Amino acid sequence: MVKPLSIAIIGCGWAGLRHAQAFTSCGAKVTWVVDVIPERAESLRKMIPGKAYASVDYQKALNDPRLDAVDICLPHNLHGEVAVAAAQAGKHILCEKPIAATLEEADQMIIAAEQAGVILMIAENERFHPAIRKIQELIQDGAIGKPALLQMTRQCYLKRSFLEDRRWFLDANAAAGGAMTAGGVHDFEKARMLVGEVESVYSLRAPQRFLEMEGDDTSVALVRFRNGVVGTFVLSFILKSLVTAAGPEVHTLRIDGELGSLSLEDYQTIRLFSERADWQLSQNLIQHEIYVPEQDTFLLEIEHFIECVQTGQQSITSGREERKPLEIVLAAYQSMQTGEVVRIND
């Protein structure tokens, strides 16, 4: 019988809570909870089954020889410091996206993990979404032929309640930007997964409406992929509609190819139009609706992390892989500042 992993949750906000719940559901033991706000660490400790220690100092957790891994759920600019310390302590690492605030910090994390021989996995939960994986399968199967155009939007309307637990989010340094970082890392990674690597990006920042927020509240990116596909990305924290005002975020995805299109609006129903003969009905063109049951993507990613730690296999969202969407995000910010197209390194 495999011994349950011993986990330290470092950062006990919304993400830390979701991760702690997922680790517990997967049979791991959360033995440490760490937060600079003692009351928040203690609150999470009380929710965890079994015995767990609460602390304001993550080094106390790293000094525990029984600890197998850390789960970093901190402001983006703190990822690098904690991950390097964890690697040097011989602990496996799950770190919330983005991997870091800068490429230099990301590289330090990657090198430290490789030198220590520990797993460094980034918690990019949308890579595990069943509907996205199904779209990847359909594209690889040639359902729409060669992709030509990708369009993604990420719309939400932040409320005061969202920021009560994330005051750091208003700080452009702590958040490593704004909407382009928080949402763009997700969407650029999904785009890489579906159509390939990015060649260049041109980005614009819209007039600010969320005045308390230092980073961009709305921005747009035009991306060219190395295979010629063109992508448009709209990311906003303050797109107001009857739907977003009620709380839900609206994410849309559409990919057009030489033989048809794939679209996704509710993350459960894929709409496929294809001119390929085997997708027609008695030689009539139709639109297919492919229902994909929703699953807890936090649970799926943490199951994958546990498997990687137990088997030594490389994660599909390894540090080296998740450095790439950060590079695109940073190029987008450079483009906003210079007004020029920015190329992504090979």
Secondary structure as GFF3:
##gff-version 3
##sequence-region A 1 346
A	DSSP	beta_strand	6	10	.	.	.	ID=ss1
A	DSSP	alpha_helix	14	25	.	.	.	ID=ss2
A	DSSP	beta_strand	29	34	.	.	.	ID=ss3
A	DSSP	alpha_helix	38	47	.	.	.	ID=ss4
A	DSSP	beta_strand	53	55	.	.	.	ID=ss5
A	DSSP	alpha_helix	58	62	.	.	.	ID=ss6
A	DSSP	beta_strand	69	72	.	.	.	ID=ss7
A	DSSP	three_ten_helix	76	78	.	.	.	ID=ss8
A	DSSP	alpha_helix	79	88	.	.	.	ID=ss9
A	DSSP	beta_strand	92	96	.	.	.	ID=ss10
A	DSSP	alpha_helix	103	116	.	.	.	ID=ss11
A	DSSP	beta_strand	120	123	.	.	.	ID=ss12
A	DSSP	three_ten_helix	125	128	.	.	.	ID=ss13
A	DSSP	alpha_helix	130	140	.	.	.	ID=ss14
A	DSSP	beta_strand	147	155	.	.	.	ID=ss15
A	DSSP	alpha_helix	160	163	.	.	.	ID=ss16
A	DSSP	three_ten_helix	167	170	.	.	.	ID=ss17
A	DSSP	alpha_helix	172	175	.	.	.	ID=ss18
A	DSSP	alpha_helix	179	182	.	.	.	ID=ss19
A	DSSP	alpha_helix	184	195	.	.	.	ID=ss20
A	DSSP	beta_strand	198	205	.	.	.	ID=ss21
A	DSSP	beta_strand	218	225	.	.	.	ID=ss22
A	DSSP	beta_strand	230	236	.	.	.	ID=ss23
A	DSSP	alpha_helix	242	245	.	.	.	ID=ss24
A	DSSP	beta_strand	250	257	.	.	.	ID=ss25
A	DSSP	beta_strand	260	264	.	.	.	ID=ss26
A	DSSP	beta_strand	269	274	.	.	.	ID=ss27
A	DSSP	three_ten_helix	277	279	.	.	.	ID=ss28
A	DSSP	beta_strand	287	291	.	.	.	ID=ss29
A	DSSP	alpha_helix	297	311	.	.	.	ID=ss30
A	DSSP	alpha_helix	319	338	.	.	.	ID=ss31
A	DSSP	beta_strand	342	343	.	.	.	ID=ss32
###
